[in-house]
Each structure stands twice: as C-alpha cells, then as structure tokens.
C-alpha cells in the first residue's frame, strides 16, 4: 500500500467520465441558514437552534485549498489548532481539546477508548477533499452525542452519491492537483459519482506527499534562533551521527505521505426510503514525531545532545464501514434514521535513542469499535420532537516489543495500555424538543439524555512496574441536558441564550496509560484507577444583527463551570514520587480530578458586503481558564522574576492556569469577486501567551516555546482563483508572504514560511 501508484488513483477516480454532465457543487453558493445535520442527528434548520454553530460549506472548503482537515479549521481563524508534527492537527474549542471535544464523521462517533487528553492528530484521517461540509458546535453537546462533548462537537459530513433524477443516467465529478513550495507538497484528488434513478455510486481518492517543512526566515530580534533545526541524527557509515543541518530552516524529518479512499453506494428504494453503504479508509506511511526529535538528554554522558535517533508514529490507519437506513413518513414517525457501523483503528509509536542499537521500542494499539444508533422525529403542531438511542462497543489490544538490532533478539516491553482485555461500552438514550411560536419571534430548544458507560481492563504482565491495581472496572451513569431560547424581536435581529451540560467518562487512556509526558522535564504518567467523570455546565449568549442586508455582526460570550476536571498532577507509585522510565529517573504524574475549574471567553465576527464586488470579514476570539488549588499546599507555577525571566517556583496560590487554553486568535480578510475572478488578502493572528499563563504539569509544552512563552504573531496571505472555463478553475496563493517565523501555542513544530501554492481543478 505504501507504494500505491498515482496513475492507479487517477485512473480509478476518472473512469466513467461520460454521460450527462453537471458542474461541480463546490462552485455553487450554499446558504448557511438552511440545514445543520449535526444539531440533533437529523436535518434541522439553523435558525431554530440556540446553540452556536459554524458551518464550513463545500465552496469554502475548496476555496481554502488547505493540506488537511486541521489546516482547514485553522484557516477560519475561529478554531485554534495545535501541531506536534506535520502529520498532526489538534483542534481546540473554547479551551477544550482532544478527548474533551467530540469528532463525528457522517453521524458516527470517532472518539474511542484511547482518545487522549493531550494533543490528538486523528482529525487528519478524514480527508477534507471528500467533505461536503463541516459543522462546528460550540459548547457542551452531550445531550445529543453523549460522552466527550465537553467543549463542543466537530461534525464532518462527506459528499453523497447523486441520483439521475429525471434523466436516465448521470455522472458528476472533479479532479485536482496541488503543489505547495514550503514542503514540496504534491497532492492529487479525484472523485466521481455515477447515478441512475434509484442507484448511485460515489468514489473518492486522494494521495498526498509532503516533504520536510521549511519554516519562516524572518525571526524576532528577541528570539533570533527560535525553532531553528541546527542538528539532526543521521547515519554515517551505518552509525548514528549528530550532523549539522545545511539549512536550519528545514524541519528535518517532518515529511510523510497519506492516502484516503471513500466509497458510497446509495439505493433509493422509494421516494420515502433509502439505504446507504459508506466505506472510508485512511492510511499513512511513518509520521515522524517532530517535537520529540528535538529533545535532548538532560543528564549523563550525552547531556545536551539530541536524544532520539528515531521517534515516529507507524502508519495511522482508520477504516469505517457503515450502513444507514433513512425513511420519511413511516407510520407515526415523520423521519427515521438507523445507522450500524464498524471502525478499525491502528496506531503505533516507534522510538530509539541515540546509539542505542539494542533498544528499538515499538508500541502498537489496535482498536475495534462497533456502533449503532436509531433516531426518530415527530412533528406535532408547533413542536418538533426527536428521540434516539445509541451504543458503541470498544475493544482495545495493546502490544509492545523491544528489538536489539545487534543480536536480532526481540523482548517484551511495557505496553502503553494494559496488555490484557480492554473493553469500553457506551449506551445512551435522548429526547430533544423544539417549540416554535406562531410568529417565530420566540423559539425554545430543550433536550435530556441518559448515558451509561462501562469499562473493564486488566494487566496480565505486572512485572514492569508492580502496579497496585491490575484490574480496573468502572461503571458510570450520567444525565445531561440543555435548554435554549431564541428571541427575534425585530427583523434582522436575533438573541440566543443557551444553557447546557456536558459529560465525559474517563476512558482507557485516562485510567490505565503509562507514557513519558516530557523527557526534558523528566516526567512519566502512570495509571490511576480512582478517578471520576468530568462535567461541564455552560451558559452562552449570542447577539446577531444584520444591517441593510449588507453587514452581519455576531457577538458571543460564554462561561463554563468545569467540575472533576481530569488533569495531570504529582502522584506516588508504590510510595515513590519518581521512578526509572526509559533509563531516566522521572517524576511520577497521574491523571487526577480537580474539584473546581472555569473557562470563559468572548468571540466577535463581522461580515460586510462593501459593494463593487468587494467584501470584508473579521473575527476574534478570547478565552481564559483556571482551576482552583488548595492555598495550604505549595503548587508549582511559572513566575516572572525581577530580571524579567520566568522560572518554576513552588508557592501558595488559590488558582492555577488550565492547560489547552489558546491565546487570542483571529482573522481579517478583504475579498474581491468579479465574474470569473476571485481574490482575497487576509491575515491570521495570535496574541502572546506568556509562561505565567502555562500549566507546567499539563500539555502546554513550555519546552518547545521561547524563554518567555508563545510570542504574538501575524501573517499576511493572498489567494486567488480564475474560472478558465465551465469545467476548469485555476487557484494560486502565497501564504505567510512576509516569511514570518512562528509557532502556534503548545506546538513543537514551526509553521510554514513563505509558501507558494498552485492548484488546478477540473469538474464535469
């Protein structure tokens, strides 16, 4: 599979390019107010939903011209995305990240038993080129989707096959090729839909090859060497050797390759009943963990030298197979959806330290997930009632080996997760109600859900750490809900108030994982079976005003109470506060519940049509979060010293920063559209985040920041497209025109420098 032929991909995607032609849907304007699929798991009008929702439609996805789904989210300026390596993207919604936000693809939960609370790259396994839309739900969404939706939900909706309608036969499709200079990216994509009156088939293929990423060359005078890749470990005469990087702006060993396939088969049994088979497969070759390749030894004979000769994720595989049944006006029920699905996920971590030919460590995780859901809706007068049940069954196998390259011997190694049986099962039932007053000036949303989650895990080989608990059995139950009010006092004015609760049960990653949190800080995380579910209680208020049908302004404020938040904190294993892990004496940490925490923030956006083909938009977001501490116990925090530098100190404090809280983020844009031509100049920006706002025990990664934290930055960018004919569009752009050197907060990987992009898109 690694040697997949580009010719094969293009041939498969282009075949059947005949019959009736139709222009690509990505070139059509889609009204954002029409339908939001993820709001209650069945089509819903956005105007009647109190929760704040953003929609990235098919046209915007094509125009963004990004390299992966994480970059797509980041390009909006509304979603903060962290990166530990080029083959990664970890989205943050309102200060919640990874396992605390829910990823959904075509109505199927992606979150599984090993989704971690740190930074997560799973979103890139969904190809943005196959998407019809992305729906971002801000705030807790547990009433509909259950566990994990503490901060929000990202619903990725893929394209569907097209039936021929009145015609006997219909084919549609598009292909594109893209090149980016900063990483020598080469991407090709092809999709085609073949439709008859009752049966339609869609296929989509994407292949991408990314070389090492080159960072910007314009450095801040305060941090002239920030992020430079001065050295790397390579081979010289077959031996590990620390070599000088000929171009210290090139992030050596950050490139990788990825391919994505989607197949859908639609059978329209009648005007009211349909069946859909959905197959998706994503795979990569080895993905270097770039941040860890910068780590150095902190003690011993190699102190100060690069630590890892190899540290990479093995192929990241995601397979989804799903069957969906849809019916309208089926007896008493107006709308019915049944979904049965299966997911097969594999990820691995491979690492070897400098000149340790006797110690190549491989840890492999395989996750199989069976899922199902039934959702039904009934309209009664001005009320709309939606109810559903769902289940998800997780099975996890964790294996680890240590290979000696000198002797060829392979030995057992401590696994990342327990090496025995690991099961996690979710069951839920919910009901949602929408009431629309006759004049539509006042609308009420409300929902409630009961959730049951059971987890069983056991360690078979306890010889490595002598863990006090070799078997874990948890059973959680929770009731969550939301209520929202929409008030439209006059035309073009809308006020939305939403109150909601979120729930997340500890998964296998929280309860039973052993891993090195930070080699530079010498920290290792160990299991803790005595943790409880997390809860959020959120209120947000949005005001939207449209002026003269040309200007749209939206302002949203929110406050979230976080209870039993799971955070990493100092811990003892068998009475010891430090252990030897990977040959290094490391401080013991464990995931623990924090009694009280809070997150609050504000976002604002404006879109305006200026006239004569010009339009502008701007958005900005601010977020703050802290958890309360016991002032009678000394706490480790960053503090600014008299010389202006930051240092770790232990002191009595009443609160401490939450990790994952992004700095101020935003985007401003000026766009011009005229006939076949479209061009946009825009700026993305982040505010500064200094070390006293970092959580030293969490996932803020101070070791990859400057001595003061994450500096502010701003990029200037340009993109344009020309419709050469009804079937061909040429896109070009320059990202980071000023060649600014910068990193996103908490990232161990620098952003691209000046990047020239060219794409050719053809459709029929």
C-alpha positions in Angstrom: 0.0 0.0 0.0 2.9 2.3 0.7 3.9 2.1 -3.0 0.5 3.0 -4.2 0.5 4.2 -7.8 -0.6 7.8 -8.6 -1.6 6.5 -12.0 -3.9 4.0 -10.3 -5.6 6.6 -8.2 -6.2 8.9 -11.1 -7.5 6.1 -13.3 -9.9 4.8 -10.7 -11.2 8.4 -9.9 -11.6 9.4 -13.6 -13.2 6.3 -15.0 -16.8 6.6 -16.2 -16.3 10.3 -17.1 -19.1 10.2 -19.6 -22.9 10.7 -19.8 -24.8 13.8 -18.7 -22.5 16.5 -17.3 -23.0 18.7 -14.3 -20.9 21.4 -12.8 -19.0 20.8 -9.5 -21.2 21.6 -6.5 -18.2 23.4 -4.9 -18.7 26.2 -7.3 -22.2 26.9 -6.1 -23.2 29.2 -3.3 -24.7 27.3 -0.3 -26.9 29.2 2.1 -25.6 28.6 5.6 -29.0 29.0 7.2 -30.6 26.1 5.5 -29.7 22.8 7.2 -27.4 21.7 10.0 -27.2 17.9 10.1 -25.4 17.5 13.4 -27.7 19.6 15.6 -30.0 16.8 16.6 -28.7 13.9 14.3 -31.4 14.7 11.7 -31.7 17.6 9.4 -32.5 20.8 11.3 -33.0 24.5 10.3 -30.1 26.5 11.8 -32.5 29.4 12.6 -34.2 27.3 15.2 -31.1 26.1 17.1 -30.0 28.1 20.1 -26.5 26.6 20.3 -23.8 28.5 18.5 -22.9 26.7 15.3 -20.5 27.5 12.5 -20.7 25.8 9.0 -17.9 25.5 6.5 -19.6 24.6 3.3 -18.3 22.8 0.2 -17.4 26.0 -1.6 -15.4 27.4 1.3 -13.6 24.0 1.7 -12.5 24.2 -2.0 -11.5 27.9 -1.7 -9.5 27.3 1.4 -7.2 25.0 -0.6 -5.6 23.5 2.6 -3.5 20.4 3.1 -5.6 18.6 5.7 -8.7 19.0 7.8 -6.9 20.5 10.7 -5.5 23.2 8.4 -9.0 23.8 7.1 -10.3 24.5 10.6 -7.3 26.7 11.4 -7.8 28.7 8.2 -11.1 30.1 9.6 -9.3 31.9 12.4 -12.1 30.7 14.7 -10.7 27.3 15.7 -7.2 27.1 17.3 -5.2 24.1 16.1 -2.0 22.7 17.8 0.7 20.7 16.0 3.4 18.4 17.4 4.4 17.3 13.9 3.4 18.0 10.3 1.2 14.9 10.2 -0.9 16.2 13.0 -3.6 18.7 14.0 -5.3 19.0 17.4 -8.3 21.3 17.4 -9.3 23.3 20.4 -12.8 24.6 21.1 -13.3 27.1 23.9 -10.2 25.8 25.8 -11.2 22.1 25.4 -9.1 19.8 23.3 -8.6 16.2 22.1 -10.8 13.8 24.1 -12.8 16.7 25.5 -14.3 17.6 22.1 -16.2 15.1 20.0 -15.3 14.3 16.4 -18.1 12.9 14.3 -18.0 11.7 10.7 -21.2 11.1 8.9 -23.1 10.7 12.2 -20.5 8.2 13.6 -18.5 9.0 16.7 -14.8 8.9 16.0 -13.8 9.3 19.7 -12.8 5.9 21.1 -11.4 4.3 24.2 -7.9 5.6 23.7 -8.5 9.2 22.6 -6.1 11.0 24.8 -6.5 14.3 26.7 -3.2 15.6 25.3 -2.8 16.6 21.7 -4.5 14.4 19.1 -3.9 14.0 15.4 -6.9 11.8 14.4 -8.8 14.5 12.6 -6.3 14.4 9.7 -7.5 10.8 8.9 -10.7 12.4 7.5 -9.9 13.8 4.0 -11.1 17.4 3.7 -11.4 16.9 -0.1 -14.2 14.4 0.3 -16.3 16.7 2.6 -19.5 18.4 1.7 -19.5 20.5 4.9 -18.0 20.8 8.4 -20.3 21.8 11.3 -18.8 23.1 14.5 -21.0 23.1 17.6 -19.7 25.3 20.3 -20.3 24.4 24.0 -21.4 21.1 25.5 -23.2 18.8 23.1 -23.6 15.7 25.4 -27.4 15.8 25.4 -27.3 14.6 21.8 -24.0 12.9 21.4 -23.1 11.7 24.9 -19.7 11.5 26.5 -16.7 13.6 25.4 -18.6 16.7 24.0 -17.5 18.9 26.9 -16.3 21.9 24.8 -18.1 21.2 21.5 -18.5 18.9 18.6 -17.0 18.9 15.1 -19.2 17.0 12.6 -17.5 16.1 9.3 -20.1 15.4 6.6 -18.9 13.8 3.4 -20.3 14.0 0.0 -23.2 11.8 -1.2 -23.8 10.0 -4.5 -26.1 11.8 -6.9 -29.2 10.1 -8.4 -30.0 10.9 -12.0 -33.4 12.5 -11.2 -35.4 12.8 -14.4 -32.5 11.7 -16.6 -31.7 8.0 -17.2 -28.1 8.4 -16.3 -25.9 11.0 -14.6 -22.1 11.3 -13.9 -20.5 14.1 -11.9 -17.1 14.5 -10.5 -14.0 16.6 -10.2 -10.2 16.2 -10.0 -7.5 18.5 -8.8 -3.7 18.6 -8.4 -2.0 20.9 -5.9 1.6 21.9 -5.3 2.9 23.8 -2.2 6.5 25.1 -2.1 7.1 25.2 1.7 7.1 21.4 2.0 7.2 20.4 -1.7 3.6 19.1 -1.3 2.2 17.1 -4.2 -1.5 16.2 -3.8 -3.8 14.7 -6.4 -7.5 14.0 -5.8 -10.3 12.5 -7.9 -14.0 11.8 -7.2 -16.8 10.7 -9.4 -20.5 9.9 -8.9 -22.4 7.6 -11.2 -26.1 7.7 -10.8 -29.3 6.1 -12.1 -32.8 6.8 -10.9 -32.6 4.6 -7.9 -28.9 3.6 -7.5 -25.9 5.9 -7.3 -22.2 5.2 -6.6 -19.6 7.7 -5.4 -15.8 7.1 -5.2 -13.2 9.5 -3.9 -9.4 9.1 -3.8 -6.7 11.5 -2.5 -2.9 11.0 -2.4 -0.5 13.5 -0.7 3.3 13.5 -0.5 4.7 16.1 2.0 8.5 16.7 2.2 10.2 18.3 5.2 8.5 21.6 6.1 10.5 24.8 5.8 9.8 27.5 8.5 9.9 31.2 8.0 13.2 33.2 7.8 12.1 36.4 9.5 13.0 36.0 13.1 12.1 38.2 16.0 15.1 40.1 17.3 14.1 38.9 20.8 14.3 35.2 19.7 16.7 35.1 16.8 17.2 31.3 17.0 13.7 30.2 17.9 12.8 26.9 16.2 16.0 26.6 14.2 16.8 23.0 13.3 20.6 23.2 13.8 21.3 19.5 14.1 19.8 16.1 13.4 20.8 12.5 13.9 21.6 10.7 10.7 23.7 7.7 9.6 27.4 7.9 8.8 29.0 4.6 7.8 25.9 2.9 9.3 26.3 4.5 12.7 24.2 7.2 14.5 25.9 10.5 14.0 24.9 14.0 15.0 25.0 16.1 11.8 24.8 19.8 11.1 21.7 20.8 9.2 22.7 22.5 5.9 19.5 24.6 6.1 18.5 25.2 9.7 15.0 26.4 8.5 14.2 23.0 7.1 12.5 20.9 9.8 14.4 17.7 9.1 12.4 14.5 9.3 8.9 16.0 9.2 7.7 14.8 5.9 5.2 11.9 5.3 2.7 10.5 2.8 -1.0 9.9 3.1 -3.8 8.3 1.0 -7.5 8.4 1.6 -10.3 6.4 -0.1 -14.1 6.7 0.2 -16.8 4.7 -1.5 -20.5 5.2 -1.1 -23.4 3.2 -2.6 -26.9 4.7 -2.4 -30.1 2.7 -3.1 -33.3 4.8 -3.2 -35.9 2.1 -2.6 -38.8 4.6 -2.9 -39.5 8.3 -2.6 -39.5 7.8 1.2 -37.0 5.0 1.9 -33.2 4.9 1.1 -30.2 2.7 2.0 -26.6 3.9 2.0 -23.4 2.0 2.4 -20.4 4.1 3.4 -16.8 2.9 3.3 -13.8 5.1 4.3 -10.1 4.2 4.5 -7.2 6.4 5.5 -3.6 5.4 5.8 -0.1 7.0 6.0 3.4 5.8 6.0 5.6 6.6 9.0 4.9 10.0 10.5 7.9 11.5 12.4 7.1 12.9 15.8 9.0 16.1 15.1 8.8 17.7 18.6 10.4 14.6 20.2 13.2 14.7 17.6 14.2 18.0 19.1 14.5 16.6 22.7 17.9 16.4 24.3 19.4 14.2 27.1 19.2 16.0 30.4 21.8 14.1 32.2 24.6 11.5 31.8 27.5 11.4 29.2 25.2 12.6 26.4 23.8 15.5 28.3 22.8 18.3 25.9 22.9 16.0 22.8 19.8 15.1 20.7 18.1 12.2 22.4 16.2 10.3 19.8 17.6 8.8 16.6 14.1 7.7 15.7 10.7 8.7 17.0 7.7 8.2 14.7 4.2 7.1 14.6 3.8 4.0 12.5 1.1 4.0 9.8 -2.1 5.8 11.1 -4.9 3.6 9.8 -8.6 4.4 10.0 -11.3 2.2 8.4 -15.0 2.9 8.6 -17.8 0.8 7.3 -21.4 1.9 7.9 -24.9 1.1 6.7 -27.6 3.8 7.0 -31.3 3.4 6.6 -33.5 6.5 6.1 -37.2 6.8 5.9 -39.8 9.5 5.8 -43.5 9.4 6.8 -43.1 5.8 8.2 -46.3 5.3 10.1 -46.4 7.6 13.2 -42.8 8.7 12.6 -42.0 11.6 10.2 -38.2 11.0 9.9 -36.2 7.9 10.9 -32.5 7.2 10.6 -30.8 3.9 11.6 -27.0 3.6 11.4 -24.9 0.5 12.0 -21.2 1.0 11.8 -17.8 -0.6 12.4 -14.4 1.1 12.8 -10.9 -0.4 12.8 -8.1 1.9 14.0 -4.4 1.2 14.3 -1.7 3.5 15.6 1.8 2.8 16.8 4.8 4.6 18.4 8.3 3.6 17.4 11.4 5.1 19.2 15.1 4.6 19.6 17.6 6.7 21.5 20.9 7.9 20.1 23.3 5.0 19.6 21.0 2.6 21.4 21.0 -0.1 18.7 20.0 -2.6 21.4 16.8 -0.8 22.3 14.3 -0.1 19.5 10.9 0.2 21.2 7.6 -0.5 19.4 4.2 0.1 21.0 1.1 -0.8 18.9 -2.5 -0.2 19.6 -5.4 -1.7 17.7 -9.0 -0.5 18.4 -12.1 -2.1 17.0 -15.4 -0.2 17.5 -18.9 -1.5 16.8 -21.6 1.2 16.9 -25.3 1.7 16.2 -27.9 4.4 16.6 -31.6 4.9 15.9 -33.0 8.4 15.7 -36.7 9.4 15.0 -38.6 12.6 14.7 -42.2 13.6 15.0 -43.8 17.0 14.3 -46.8 17.8 16.3 -48.2 21.3 15.7 -45.5 23.8 16.5 -43.4 21.2 18.3 -40.7 19.1 16.9 -39.7 16.0 19.0 -36.6 14.0 18.2 -35.6 10.9 20.2 -32.8 8.4 19.8 -30.8 5.5 21.3 -27.2 4.7 20.5 -24.4 2.3 21.6 -20.7 2.0 21.0 -18.6 -1.0 21.9 -14.8 -0.6 22.1 -12.2 -3.4 22.1 -8.5 -2.4 22.6 -5.4 -4.5 22.2 -2.0 -3.1 23.3 1.3 -4.7 22.5 4.9 -3.7 22.9 8.3 -5.1 22.0 12.0 -4.1 22.3 14.3 -5.1 19.5 18.0 -5.5 19.7 19.5 -4.6 16.3 22.9 -6.0 17.3 21.7 -9.5 18.1 18.2 -9.6 16.4 16.6 -10.5 19.8 13.0 -9.3 20.4 11.8 -9.0 24.0 8.5 -8.0 25.7 8.2 -4.4 26.7 5.8 -2.5 29.0 2.7 -1.6 27.0 1.2 1.9 26.7 -2.2 0.4 27.8 -2.9 -2.8 29.8 -1.8 -5.9 27.9 -4.9 -7.9 28.9 -8.6 -7.4 27.8 -9.7 -3.8 27.5 -13.4 -3.1 26.9 -15.3 0.2 27.0 -19.0 0.3 26.1 -21.3 3.3 25.8 -25.1 3.2 25.8 -27.4 6.2 25.7 -31.0 7.4 25.1 -32.0 11.0 24.5 -35.0 13.2 23.6 -35.0 16.7 22.2 -37.8 19.1 21.8 -38.1 22.3 19.7 -41.1 24.6 20.1 -41.7 27.4 17.6 -44.2 30.1 18.5 -46.5 31.0 15.6 -44.9 34.3 14.9 -41.4 32.7 15.0 -40.2 35.5 17.3 -39.6 33.1 20.1 -38.3 29.6 19.9 -37.4 27.1 22.7 -34.9 24.2 22.4 -34.6 21.6 25.2 -33.1 18.1 25.5 -32.2 15.5 28.0 -30.0 12.4 27.8 -29.3 9.4 30.0 -25.8 7.8 29.5 -24.3 4.6 30.8 -20.6 3.8 30.3 -18.9 0.6 31.4 -15.1 -0.1 31.3 -13.1 -3.2 32.1 -9.3 -3.5 31.9 -6.7 -5.8 33.2 -2.9 -6.2 33.3 -1.6 -9.6 32.5 2.2 -8.9 33.0 2.8 -6.8 36.0 6.5 -7.4 36.2 7.5 -4.0 34.8 6.0 -1.6 37.4 4.4 -3.7 40.1 1.2 -1.7 39.8 -1.1 -1.8 42.9 -4.2 -2.3 40.6 -4.0 -4.9 37.9 -7.7 -4.9 37.1 -10.0 -1.9 36.7 -13.8 -2.0 36.5 -15.8 1.2 36.1 -19.5 1.9 35.7 -20.7 5.4 35.1 -24.1 6.9 34.6 -25.0 10.4 33.9 -27.9 12.7 33.0 -27.2 15.7 30.8 -29.3 18.3 29.2 -29.7 21.7 27.6 -32.2 24.4 27.2 -32.0 27.3 24.7 -34.1 30.3 23.9 -34.1 32.3 20.6 -35.7 35.7 20.6 -36.2 37.6 17.3 -37.6 41.0 18.5 -37.4 42.6 15.0 -36.4 41.6 11.6 -32.6 41.0 11.2 -32.0 40.8 15.0 -31.6 37.6 16.9 -30.8 36.9 20.5 -29.8 33.4 21.6 -29.4 32.1 25.1 -28.2 28.6 25.7 -27.6 26.7 29.0 -26.2 23.2 28.7 -24.3 20.5 30.5 -21.5 18.2 29.3 -20.2 14.8 30.5 -17.1 12.8 29.8 -16.4 9.4 31.3 -12.7 8.5 31.9 -11.6 6.2 29.1 -8.7 3.7 29.0 -6.3 6.5 28.2 -7.2 8.3 31.4 -7.3 5.3 33.7 -4.5 3.0 32.7 -1.9 4.6 30.4 1.8 4.7 31.1 3.8 7.1 29.0 6.6 9.7 29.1 5.0 13.0 29.4 8.1 15.1 28.9 11.7 13.9 28.5 13.1 17.4 29.2 11.1 17.8 32.4 11.7 14.1 33.3 8.1 13.2 33.9 6.2 9.9 33.5 2.4 9.4 33.7 1.2 6.3 35.5 -2.3 4.7 35.9 -4.8 6.0 38.5 -8.0 3.9 38.8 -9.6 6.3 41.3 -10.8 9.0 39.0 -14.4 10.1 38.3 -16.2 11.5 35.2 -15.8 15.2 34.2 -18.7 17.6 33.9 -19.2 21.0 32.3 -22.0 23.4 32.9 -22.2 26.2 30.3 -24.1 29.3 29.5 -23.6 31.4 26.4 -25.3 34.4 25.0 -25.2 35.4 21.3 -26.5 38.5 19.6 -26.7 38.7 15.8 -27.6 41.9 14.0 -27.9 42.3 10.2 -27.7 45.9 8.9 -29.2 46.9 5.5 -28.7 43.3 4.2 -25.0 44.2 3.8 -23.5 43.8 7.2 -23.8 41.0 9.7 -22.4 41.3 13.2 -22.3 38.5 15.8 -21.0 38.7 19.4 -21.0 35.7 21.7 -20.0 35.4 25.4 -19.8 32.2 27.4 -18.9 30.9 30.8 -18.2 27.2 31.6 -18.0 25.6 35.0 -15.7 22.6 34.9 -16.2 20.0 37.6 -14.0 17.0 38.3 -11.7 18.1 35.6 -9.0 15.4 34.8 -5.6 17.0 35.0 -2.1 15.6 35.4 -0.6 16.3 38.8 2.2 14.9 41.0 1.5 11.4 42.3 3.1 8.4 44.0 3.5 4.9 42.7 4.2 2.3 45.4 5.1 5.2 47.8 7.6 6.7 45.3 7.3 10.1 43.7 9.8 9.2 41.0 10.7 6.0 39.0 13.2 5.0 36.3 11.5 5.0 32.9 13.3 4.6 29.6 16.5 4.8 31.6 15.8 8.2 33.1 14.7 9.0 36.6 11.4 10.7 36.1 8.8 12.4 38.3 5.6 10.5 38.7 2.4 12.1 37.5 -1.1 10.7 37.2 -4.4 11.9 35.9 -6.4 13.2 38.8 -9.7 15.0 39.4 -9.7 18.7 40.1 -12.7 19.8 42.1 -13.4 23.2 40.6 -12.3 25.0 37.4 -13.8 27.5 35.0 -13.4 28.7 31.4 -14.9 31.9 30.0 -14.5 33.8 26.8 -15.8 36.1 24.1 -15.9 35.9 20.3 -17.0 38.5 17.8 -17.4 38.4 14.0 -18.4 40.8 11.2 -19.1 40.2 7.6 -19.8 43.0 5.2 -20.6 43.5 1.6 -18.9 46.7 0.6 -20.1 46.9 -3.0 -18.5 46.8 -6.4 -17.5 43.2 -5.8 -15.7 43.9 -2.5 -16.5 42.3 0.8 -14.7 42.1 4.1 -14.8 39.9 7.2 -13.1 39.8 10.6 -13.4 37.6 13.7 -11.6 37.4 17.0 -11.8 35.1 20.0 -10.6 35.3 23.6 -10.5 32.5 26.1 -9.4 32.2 29.8 -9.4 29.2 32.1 -8.1 28.3 35.6 -8.6 25.7 38.2 -8.7 26.2 41.9 -6.0 24.9 44.2 -5.5 24.5 47.9 -3.7 27.5 49.2 -2.4 25.4 52.1 -0.4 23.2 49.7 2.6 24.5 47.7 1.9 24.5 44.0 4.4 24.6 41.1 3.7 27.5 38.8 5.7 29.8 36.4 6.5 33.2 37.8 8.2 36.2 36.4 11.4 37.1 38.1 12.9 40.5 38.8 15.2 40.1 35.8 12.2 39.7 33.6 12.8 36.0 33.1 10.3 33.2 34.1 11.1 30.4 36.5 9.3 27.5 38.0 8.6 28.1 41.7 6.6 26.5 44.4 4.2 28.8 46.2 0.8 29.1 47.8 -1.8 30.1 45.2 -5.6 29.9 45.1 -5.8 29.0 41.4 -3.6 27.8 38.6 -3.9 28.1 34.7 -5.7 25.3 32.9 -3.8 23.8 30.1 -5.0 23.9 26.4 -6.3 27.5 26.8 -5.3 29.2 23.5 -4.2 32.9 23.2 -6.3 35.5 21.4 -6.9 34.3 17.9 -8.4 35.8 14.8 -8.6 36.6 11.1 -9.3 39.6 9.0 -10.0 39.5 5.2 -10.7 41.7 2.2 -12.2 39.9 -0.8 -13.0 40.9 -4.4 -15.2 38.8 -6.7 -16.0 39.7 -10.3 -17.3 37.3 -12.9 -14.7 34.6 -13.3 -12.2 36.1 -10.9 -11.9 35.9 -7.2 -9.1 37.2 -5.0 -8.6 37.6 -1.2 -6.0 39.2 1.0 -6.2 38.1 4.6 -4.3 38.0 7.9 -4.3 35.3 10.6 -3.1 36.3 14.0 -2.5 35.0 17.5 -1.8 37.0 20.7 1.1 36.3 23.0 0.8 33.8 25.8 3.5 34.1 28.5 4.7 31.4 30.7 2.8 32.5 33.8 -0.3 31.5 31.8 1.1 28.0 31.2 0.3 24.9 33.2 3.7 23.3 33.9 2.1 19.9 34.7 -0.1 19.8 31.6 0.1 19.7 27.9 1.2 23.3 27.2 4.7 22.2 26.2 6.8 25.1 27.6 9.9 23.2 26.4 9.1 24.0 22.8 8.3 27.7 23.4 10.6 30.6 23.9 12.1 31.5 27.3 9.1 33.8 27.8 6.4 31.6 26.3 4.5 31.9 23.0 5.1 35.2 21.2 2.3 37.0 19.3 2.4 36.8 15.5 0.5 37.8 12.4 0.7 36.6 8.8 -0.2 38.2 5.6 -1.6 36.0 2.9 -3.1 36.1 -0.6 -5.1 33.7 -2.7 -6.9 33.9 -6.0 -8.9 31.8 -8.4 -9.8 32.1 -12.1 -12.6 30.1 -13.7 -10.9 29.4 -17.1 -14.0 27.6 -18.4 -17.1 25.9 -17.0 -15.0 22.9 -16.2 -11.7 24.3 -15.1 -10.6 26.5 -12.2 -7.0 27.6 -11.5 -6.1 28.6 -7.9 -3.0 30.3 -6.7 -1.8 31.7 -3.4 1.0 32.9 -1.2 0.8 32.1 2.5 3.0 33.9 5.0 4.1 36.5 2.5 6.4 38.2 5.0 8.1 34.8 5.7 7.4 35.2 9.4 9.0 32.6 11.8 6.4 31.4 14.4 4.8 28.5 16.2 1.3 28.0 17.4 1.0 27.9 21.2 1.8 24.4 22.7 3.2 23.3 19.3 6.6 21.6 18.9 6.5 22.2 15.1 7.0 25.5 13.4 4.5 26.9 10.9 5.3 27.1 7.2 7.4 30.0 5.9 6.6 31.8 2.7 4.5 29.2 0.8 3.6 29.4 -2.9 0.5 27.3 -3.8 -0.9 26.4 -7.2 -3.9 24.2 -7.9 -5.8 23.1 -11.0 -9.4 21.9 -10.5 -11.5 20.3 -13.3 -15.1 19.2 -13.0 -17.9 17.7 -15.0 
